[in-house]
Amino acid sequence: MKLNRSLALVLAGLGLAAGVHAQTVLKIGYATSKESHYGVGSTVFCDEIEKGTQGRYKCQHFPNSALGGEREQIEAVQLGTQDLVNTSTGPLGNFVPEVKIVDIPFLFRDYDHARKVMDGPIGEELRRKMAEKGLINLAWTENGFRHMTNSRRAIVKAEDAAGLKMRTMENKVHMDGYKTFGILPTPMPFPELFTALQQGTVDGQENPIPVILAAKFSQVQKHLSLTGHVYSPAALILSPAVWNKLSDADKQVFLAAGKKAAEAQRRKVNEDEANGIAQLKREGMQVVEKVDGDSFRKAIAPAYQAYAREFGADRIAAIQAVK
Ligand code: PAF
């Protein structure tokens, strides 16, 4: 016993002399698989922090909503019972109301526009608001432009969507907009969605191509319409319980890793957008590629009046004006 204790002390001493440090394993959660856009971004982040801190920090991945829905995971990160989440902004407005503005449908013209806004002063300001609420946004990652799928009919124009029972995120900005298309929005955490589609509890859902691929919705949905009706930003969020313990140098490593993660995640979104539609067709989905976008934009005009009251017409215009 005495010998063992002495041996342990000698080994510990040797370890310190050799520069061996304790290792912290951070739990990171996200909704889709490790091969999906969220998994790709998260893996790059984790590889980078492990390299940049000489192995003092590494991650344990919890893909496929293993730690719960996004809302639950954001809450856990805020409380410090989970270290990291790579999440859409869908439920984030429930924690940081200022973020809701970026969930307005038809706000962003295209990927270039959205990424420029999120990486520019408007995105920076939102990151500061998140920090005030105990959510350290290391980088704006990405979920992608959302498209509608359903089991009933092809959606070409807004009227075709009317009467469909569609699962939405737990996001009032989305729901208020979708109601103007005549959709019956049914908010539901993502982990419950596949079964709800399979059992016909809802007719459809809306998500970006990378999610439709990763979640294998082609198995339970016949129609896909490339409505691109709303951009879905995402964020790689660290718990303040971890952030506040990092040295200044490690903080820089984490921020740089977040930037690389965002780049990789966006590249994967681009790839899925480029190749995924052909794959979904091969898997049997009927795809409407030419959607009448104007019919949706016209339908949503009344909701924009309410958005202007809630967020300020000038703030909406400032986002739209970014070139
Ligand atoms: O639909 C959602 O809830 C989100 O888009 C998802 C799939 C969880 C990814 O952020």
Residues whose N, C-alpha, C, O or C-beta is under 5 A from the ligand:
A	BS01	PAF	A31 T87 S88 N143 M169 F190 E206 N207 V211
